[in-house]
């Protein structure tokens, strides 16, 4: 995706990079949230 010119990416490439980072970060946060909620549910069920 990034151009061969090295450290001079075009604005479009910068936008794509930022979008990819934002998407991955969002997926990570959602995944962690689901995981913590699931473990909490299992802990409550085990107690009950």
trRosetta pair geometry for C-beta under 8 A, 3 or more apart (Angstrom, degrees):
i j d omega theta_ij theta_ji phi_ij phi_ji
1 13 6.3 145 147 -136 90 95
1 16 6.1 -134 179 113 136 146
1 17 7.7 159 115 -68 134 80
2 9 5.7 -66 -142 -100 88 114
2 13 5.7 102 -113 -170 58 137
2 17 7.7 45 -78 -70 100 120
3 6 7.9 -51 96 11 81 30
3 8 7.3 -53 74 86 126 73
3 9 6.0 156 21 -118 99 59
3 10 6.5 84 -24 -11 135 93
3 13 6.4 -111 -15 -49 91 161
5 8 4.6 -58 123 59 125 103
5 9 7.7 173 67 -75 105 37
9 13 3.9 -116 -178 88 111 129
9 14 5.4 139 105 -54 121 78
9 17 7.3 32 145 -16 168 137
10 13 4.9 97 54 6 74 101
10 14 7.2 -136 98 -4 40 87
11 14 5.5 -54 -148 36 36 114
11 15 6.3 40 153 -23 67 103
12 15 5.6 -53 -152 33 32 113
12 16 6.5 32 151 -18 65 104
13 16 5.6 -51 -148 35 35 112
13 17 6.3 38 152 -22 65 105
14 17 5.6 -54 -149 35 31 113
14 18 6.3 29 154 -17 66 106
15 18 5.9 -56 -147 38 29 109
15 19 6.2 30 154 -20 64 108
16 19 5.6 -56 -147 37 30 113
16 20 6.3 31 154 -21 65 105
17 20 5.8 -55 -150 34 29 111
17 21 6.4 27 154 -17 65 106
18 21 5.7 -54 -147 38 32 110
18 22 6.1 31 155 -19 66 108
19 22 5.8 -55 -145 38 29 111
19 23 6.2 30 156 -21 64 108
20 23 5.8 -55 -147 36 28 111
20 24 6.3 24 158 -15 65 107
21 24 6.0 -57 -145 39 28 107
21 25 6.1 28 156 -18 64 111
22 25 5.8 -58 -147 39 27 112
22 26 6.2 29 155 -21 63 108
23 26 5.8 -57 -150 35 28 111
23 27 6.4 26 155 -17 64 106
24 27 5.8 -55 -149 37 31 110
24 28 6.4 34 152 -22 65 105
25 28 5.7 -54 -150 33 31 113
25 29 6.4 28 155 -17 65 105
26 29 5.9 -56 -148 36 31 108
26 30 6.2 27 156 -15 66 108
27 30 5.8 -56 -144 40 31 109
27 31 6.0 33 156 -22 65 109
28 31 5.7 -58 -148 37 27 112
28 32 6.3 24 157 -17 65 107
29 32 5.9 -55 -147 37 29 108
29 33 6.2 31 154 -21 64 107
30 33 5.7 -55 -148 36 30 113
30 34 6.4 31 155 -18 65 105
31 34 5.9 -55 -149 36 30 109
31 35 6.3 30 153 -21 64 108
32 35 5.5 -55 -148 36 32 114
32 36 6.3 28 157 -17 67 105
33 36 6.0 -56 -146 37 29 106
33 37 6.3 27 155 -17 64 108
34 37 5.8 -59 -148 38 29 110
34 38 6.1 31 154 -22 66 108
35 38 5.7 -56 -148 35 28 112
35 39 6.4 23 157 -15 64 106
36 39 5.9 -54 -145 38 32 107
36 40 6.2 36 153 -22 64 107
37 40 5.6 -55 -150 35 31 114
37 41 6.4 33 152 -21 65 105
38 41 5.7 -53 -150 34 32 112
38 42 6.4 29 153 -17 65 105
39 42 5.6 -52 -146 38 34 111
39 43 6.3 37 153 -23 65 104
40 43 5.7 -54 -149 34 30 112
40 44 6.5 29 153 -18 64 105
41 44 5.9 -56 -150 36 30 109
41 45 6.3 28 153 -17 65 107
42 45 5.7 -55 -146 38 32 111
42 46 6.2 35 154 -23 66 106
43 46 5.7 -53 -147 34 30 112
43 47 6.6 29 153 -18 63 104
44 47 5.8 -56 -152 36 32 110
44 48 6.1 24 155 -15 67 111
45 48 5.7 -59 -141 42 30 108
